[in-house]
């Protein structure tokens, strides 16, 4: 019997419209078709929030996945500065990837395009920000980009995938050409920026903004140092591509080696086949526990459950997963494939990156057993994980502020009231 924990029945597309990026809530602007002037008071400042010339195009929660959360995070930062973008939400109804689900997006895309055409031409600071998809969805996005260029709008393309960087793709070539050399390309690590310029030379104007900076990370936030390994975990959309079969194999092998680890699995299932695989393994291994999707405070409680995060994702779009940033912020070492931006995120001091040509399950099991025998190593890696995340967050924060300033050029409202010495995001 599959072991379910409280709250495990929440569907992936039925969560609240307020999600947590790290520890602070960000209000997501789903189906926001018009933003109105309003005043808000936060932290002693009065922000006159008004409709701006910024349009945000992309996927927003629900359903919940990394790119949608980053888009929501960017919206949150802009809103807190007093700029309310018009949101053109292209998110599918669910996480399913069948052709029927993809075709169902066409109507939503058509409505968003009509909405964009109704935006006033030549508005001060007119800007199109696109949270780029990783595949053929870029053809839809190219239509908006071409329209923006014809209207004289500035174009910002936020890259979230390595699928078109590991191999050149036609939709990306088309989109980059339509965006032109004046477009700003936002990348999430130096590695991604280098590969983007190599594959698509016209994408020469790049800005590096780590996802760590987009996450809210209070200065007073503290982590719990792990001094032993009692449980390991997987958090994300549960699919073969995301590595759930490797997680189950690790649980099986640890049991055969006599190791007493609980294995917590959290997230929505991509399909019934994957769910059955987890059910069958949980029936054999009482150490495997499925706790359901985890959002907001429930996600925070999940981090309290585990000591190590497994991230054996082979998803072609994988770049800089938020779940890895979040785990590190909580002082949780990560064992992951060396792909995307992970080499810019996880160091030898804070975790393990498994080369693509090695056996992930074998490497993970050996490291877990080694760490179990040496609590001092676990504590050192736990502290290094939190330290590495904080450094990445702080290093990229100025870049985020500069990007927000550029996005809101000509639309920024005045601030009145006491300032606390930090930026307005």
C-alpha positions in Angstrom: 0.0 0.0 0.0 1.3 3.4 -1.0 1.9 5.4 2.2 0.3 8.8 2.0 0.9 11.6 4.4 -1.6 14.3 5.3 -2.4 16.6 2.4 -1.3 14.1 -0.2 -4.5 14.4 -2.2 -4.0 17.9 -3.5 -4.0 18.0 -7.3 -1.2 19.7 -9.1 -3.4 22.3 -10.6 -5.7 23.0 -7.6 -3.3 24.8 -5.3 -3.9 28.3 -4.0 -2.9 31.3 -6.0 -0.4 32.3 -3.5 2.8 30.2 -3.6 6.0 30.3 -1.6 9.3 30.9 -3.3 11.6 30.0 -0.4 10.1 31.4 2.8 8.0 34.4 1.7 4.7 34.3 -0.1 4.5 35.8 -3.6 1.1 36.6 -5.0 0.8 35.2 -8.5 -1.1 37.2 -11.1 -3.0 34.3 -12.8 -5.4 35.5 -15.5 -4.5 39.1 -14.7 -6.0 40.9 -17.8 -5.9 44.4 -16.5 -4.0 46.1 -13.6 -5.5 49.2 -12.0 -4.0 52.0 -10.0 -3.8 51.3 -6.3 -1.8 52.2 -3.2 0.0 49.8 -0.9 2.0 50.3 2.3 4.8 47.9 3.1 7.8 48.4 5.3 7.1 52.0 6.0 7.0 52.9 2.2 4.0 54.1 0.2 4.0 52.6 -3.3 1.7 54.1 -5.9 1.0 51.0 -7.9 -0.3 51.7 -11.4 -0.7 50.0 -14.7 2.6 50.0 -16.5 3.8 49.4 -20.0 5.3 46.0 -19.1 3.6 42.9 -20.4 4.7 39.6 -19.0 4.3 36.5 -21.3 4.7 33.0 -20.1 3.5 30.3 -17.8 2.3 31.2 -14.3 1.0 28.9 -11.5 -1.0 26.8 -11.5 0.2 24.2 -12.3 3.4 24.6 -10.3 6.8 24.1 -11.9 10.1 25.9 -11.9 9.6 28.3 -14.8 6.1 29.3 -13.6 7.5 30.0 -10.1 10.3 32.2 -11.5 7.8 34.1 -13.6 5.6 34.6 -10.5 8.7 35.6 -8.6 9.6 38.3 -11.2 6.0 39.6 -11.1 6.3 39.8 -7.3 9.5 41.8 -7.4 8.0 44.2 -10.0 4.7 44.6 -8.0 6.6 45.4 -4.8 8.4 48.2 -6.7 5.0 49.7 -7.6 4.9 48.4 -11.2 2.0 46.1 -12.1 2.6 44.3 -15.4 -0.1 43.0 -17.6 0.1 39.2 -17.5 -0.4 37.1 -20.6 -0.6 33.6 -19.0 0.1 30.7 -21.4 0.2 28.0 -18.8 -1.4 24.7 -19.8 -4.3 23.3 -17.7 -2.2 20.5 -16.2 1.3 19.0 -16.2 0.3 16.4 -18.8 2.4 16.5 -22.0 0.1 14.6 -24.4 -0.8 16.3 -27.7 -4.4 16.8 -26.6 -3.3 18.9 -23.6 -0.9 20.9 -25.9 -3.6 21.6 -28.5 -5.8 22.8 -25.6 -3.4 25.7 -25.1 -4.1 27.2 -28.6 -7.3 28.9 -27.4 -5.5 30.4 -24.4 -2.7 31.6 -26.6 -5.1 33.2 -29.0 -6.9 35.1 -26.2 -3.5 36.3 -24.9 -2.5 37.5 -28.3 -5.7 39.4 -28.8 -5.2 40.9 -25.3 -1.6 42.0 -26.3 -2.9 43.6 -29.6 -5.2 45.7 -27.5 -2.3 47.2 -25.5 -1.8 50.8 -26.5 1.0 51.3 -29.1 3.9 53.5 -28.1 3.1 53.5 -24.3 5.9 55.0 -22.3 8.4 52.2 -21.3 6.5 49.7 -23.5 8.2 46.4 -22.8 7.6 42.7 -23.5 9.1 40.2 -21.0 9.0 36.6 -22.1 9.6 33.6 -19.8 10.7 31.4 -22.6 9.6 27.8 -23.0 12.1 25.1 -24.0 10.6 23.6 -27.1 8.1 24.2 -29.8 6.2 26.6 -27.6 8.8 29.2 -28.7 6.9 29.4 -32.0 3.9 30.8 -30.1 6.3 33.2 -28.3 7.9 34.2 -31.6 4.6 35.6 -32.7 4.4 37.9 -29.7 8.1 38.9 -30.1 7.6 39.8 -33.8 4.6 41.9 -32.8 6.5 43.7 -30.1 9.3 44.6 -32.5 6.7 46.0 -35.0 5.2 48.1 -32.2 8.6 49.4 -31.1 8.6 47.7 -27.8 11.6 46.6 -25.9 12.1 42.8 -25.7 13.4 40.8 -22.7 13.8 37.0 -23.1 14.3 35.0 -19.9 15.9 31.7 -20.6 15.0 28.7 -18.4 16.2 25.7 -20.5 19.2 24.0 -21.8 17.3 21.9 -24.4 18.1 24.3 -27.2 21.6 25.0 -25.9 22.7 21.3 -25.8 21.7 21.3 -29.5 20.7 24.1 -31.8 16.9 24.2 -32.5 14.9 25.9 -35.3 12.3 27.6 -33.0 15.1 29.3 -31.0 17.0 30.4 -34.1 13.8 32.0 -35.4 12.9 33.6 -32.1 16.4 35.1 -31.6 16.4 36.5 -35.1 13.0 38.0 -34.7 14.0 39.5 -31.3 17.0 41.2 -33.0 20.4 42.2 -31.6 18.8 44.9 -29.3 16.9 42.2 -27.2 18.0 41.6 -23.7 18.6 37.9 -23.0 18.3 37.0 -19.3 20.3 33.9 -18.4 20.5 32.1 -15.0 24.2 31.3 -14.9 27.4 32.1 -16.7 27.4 28.6 -18.3 24.0 29.2 -19.9 25.1 32.6 -21.2 28.2 31.2 -22.8 26.3 28.4 -24.5 23.6 30.8 -25.7 26.1 33.1 -27.3 27.9 30.2 -28.9 24.7 28.6 -30.4 23.0 31.9 -31.3 25.5 34.7 -31.9 22.8 37.3 -32.3 21.9 36.8 -28.7 24.9 38.9 -27.7 23.2 41.1 -25.1 23.0 38.9 -22.0 22.4 39.6 -18.3 23.1 36.9 -15.7 20.4 36.8 -12.9 20.5 33.6 -10.8 17.2 32.1 -9.7 18.7 32.3 -6.2 18.3 36.1 -6.3 14.7 35.9 -7.5 13.8 33.7 -4.5 12.9 35.7 -1.4 15.6 35.0 1.2 15.3 37.0 4.4 18.6 38.1 6.0 17.4 36.6 9.3 16.7 33.2 7.7 18.5 30.4 9.5 19.1 26.8 8.5 19.3 23.6 10.6 22.7 22.0 10.4 22.3 18.3 9.6 24.6 16.1 11.7 23.4 12.7 10.5 21.4 11.1 7.8 18.1 9.6 8.8 16.0 10.4 5.7 16.5 11.4 2.0 14.0 13.0 -0.2 12.7 13.8 -3.7 10.6 16.9 -4.4 9.2 17.8 -7.8 6.9 16.8 -10.6 7.1 13.0 -10.4 8.1 11.5 -13.7 10.7 9.3 -15.4 12.5 12.3 -16.8 12.7 13.9 -13.4 14.5 10.8 -12.1 11.9 9.0 -9.9 13.0 5.6 -11.1 16.5 6.3 -9.9 15.2 7.4 -6.5 13.3 4.1 -6.2 16.3 2.2 -7.3 18.4 3.9 -4.6 15.8 3.0 -2.0 16.0 -0.6 -3.1 19.8 -0.7 -3.0 20.1 1.0 0.3 17.7 -1.7 1.8 19.8 -4.5 0.3 22.9 -2.9 1.9 21.2 -2.8 5.3 20.9 1.0 5.5 18.0 2.4 7.5 16.9 5.5 5.6 13.4 6.8 5.2 12.8 8.0 1.6 10.2 10.8 1.3 8.7 11.5 -2.1 6.7 14.7 -2.7 5.0 16.2 -5.8 2.2 15.5 -8.3 2.4 12.4 -10.5 2.8 13.0 -14.2 0.8 9.9 -15.2 -0.7 6.7 -13.8 2.2 4.6 -14.9 4.7 6.5 -12.8 2.2 6.4 -9.9 1.9 2.7 -10.1 5.8 2.3 -10.1 5.9 4.3 -6.8 3.0 2.3 -5.4 4.6 -1.0 -6.1 7.9 0.0 -4.6 6.2 1.4 -1.5 4.4 -1.9 -1.1 7.7 -3.7 -0.8 9.6 -1.0 1.1 8.0 0.5 4.2 10.8 3.1 4.1 9.3 4.7 1.0 6.7 7.3 1.9 4.7 9.4 -0.6 3.6 12.7 1.0 1.8 14.3 -1.9 2.3 17.7 -3.5 3.9 20.3 -1.2 3.2 24.0 -1.6 3.8 26.9 0.8 4.0 26.0 4.5 3.7 22.3 3.6 6.8 22.6 1.5 8.6 24.1 4.5 7.6 21.1 6.6 9.0 18.8 3.9 12.4 20.3 4.3 12.2 19.5 8.0 11.7 15.9 7.1 14.8 15.2 5.0 18.6 15.4 5.4 19.7 14.9 1.8 17.9 15.8 -1.5 18.2 13.5 -4.5 17.9 15.2 -7.9 18.6 12.7 -10.6 16.7 14.7 -13.3 17.4 13.9 -17.0 14.8 16.4 -18.1 16.1 18.1 -21.3 15.0 21.5 -20.2 16.7 21.3 -16.8 18.7 24.5 -16.0 18.8 25.9 -12.5 16.2 24.0 -10.5 14.5 26.0 -7.7 14.2 22.9 -5.6 18.0 22.6 -5.4 18.3 26.3 -4.4 15.6 25.8 -1.8 17.2 22.7 -0.4 20.6 24.4 -0.1 19.0 27.4 1.6 17.8 25.0 4.3 21.2 23.5 4.7 20.4 20.3 2.8 23.2 18.8 0.7 22.2 17.7 -2.8 23.2 14.8 -5.0 22.4 15.6 -8.6 23.4 14.9 -12.2 26.0 17.4 -13.5 23.8 19.2 -16.1 22.5 22.6 -16.9 23.5 25.3 -14.3 24.0 22.8 -11.5 27.8 23.0 -11.8 27.4 26.8 -11.0 25.2 25.9 -8.0 26.5 22.8 -6.2 30.2 22.6 -5.2 32.3 19.6 -4.0 32.0 21.1 -0.5 28.2 21.3 -0.5 27.1 18.2 -2.4 27.8 15.8 -5.2 27.4 16.2 -9.0 27.4 12.9 -10.8 28.9 13.0 -14.3 26.5 12.0 -17.1 28.6 8.9 -18.0 28.5 7.4 -14.5 25.9 5.3 -12.7 23.8 7.8 -10.6 22.4 5.1 -8.4 25.7 3.5 -7.6 27.4 6.9 -6.9 24.5 8.1 -4.7 24.4 5.0 -2.6 28.1 4.9 -1.9 28.2 8.6 -0.9 25.1 8.2 1.3 26.7 5.2 3.1 30.0 7.1 3.5 28.3 10.2 4.9 26.2 8.0 7.3 29.5 6.7 8.8 30.9 10.2 9.3 28.6 12.8 10.9 31.3 15.5 10.7 31.2 15.3 6.9 27.4 15.6 6.9 27.6 18.7 9.1 30.3 20.3 6.9 28.3 19.8 3.8 25.1 21.0 5.4 26.7 24.3 6.4 28.5 24.6 3.1 25.1 24.2 1.3 23.5 27.1 3.1 26.7 29.2 2.7 26.9 28.5 -1.1 23.2 29.5 -1.5 23.6 32.7 0.4 26.6 33.7 -1.6 24.8 33.0 -4.9 21.8 34.9 -3.7 23.9 38.0 -2.6 26.1 37.9 -5.7 23.2 38.1 -8.1 21.0 40.5 -6.1 22.6 43.6 -7.7 22.1 42.1 -11.1 18.4 41.6 -10.3 18.0 45.1 -9.2 19.6 46.4 -12.4 17.3 44.2 -14.4 14.2 45.5 -12.6 15.4 49.0 -13.1 15.7 48.4 -16.8 12.3 46.7 -17.1 10.6 49.5 -15.3 12.4 52.3 -17.1 9.8 55.1 -17.7 7.2 53.4 -15.5 8.8 53.6 -12.0 6.5 55.3 -9.4 8.0 57.5 -6.7 8.5 56.1 -3.2 7.8 58.2 -0.1 8.5 57.3 3.5 11.6 55.9 5.3 14.0 53.8 3.4 15.8 50.8 5.1 18.9 50.9 3.0 18.0 47.9 0.9 16.7 47.8 -2.6 13.0 47.9 -3.2 12.7 44.3 -4.2 
